[in-house]
């Protein structure tokens, strides 16, 4: 395994490259991680360069020509088998269908290069799962509010009855 840490021309921006042999192939897998400082304000967007990207066979854009992808479908949850076998499901256990095309039109004709294009990428949130979680959260809050309201009314009546008994004892009614 080879590790390389390199400083960029911008201060406080570093690139960490880890090159290790792949377990399933005789190829090397290179992981490139770019480290940049945190955003200066709470409203500035998070830097995308903090995400790790994997490139088979060396550095970025040397083995595969550059390509552009667009999303086609919605984010879907992966099955247990897909989480174990597919690279797009390993990070977040969710995937989204994408359609990729090479930037150079002559590469689209090559069938071997077409096979290398990704068909799915990892995504963060599945709408159906998020809706179910929100409904669970909302119903839990409604149940807790009803339970608290009933408990408050019961306690209020109990305290009012105790106060009535004390006042009746003072007056001498009971």
Secondary structure, 3 states (H helix, E strand, C coil): CEEEEEECCCCCCEEEEEEEECCCCCCEEEEEEEECCCCCCCCCCCCHHHCCEEEECCCCCCCCCCEEEEECCCCEECCHHHHHHCHHHHCCCEEEEEEEEECCHHHHCCHHHHHHCCCEEECCCCHHHHHHHHHHHHHHHHHHHHHHHHHHHHHHHHHHHHHHHHHHHHHCCC
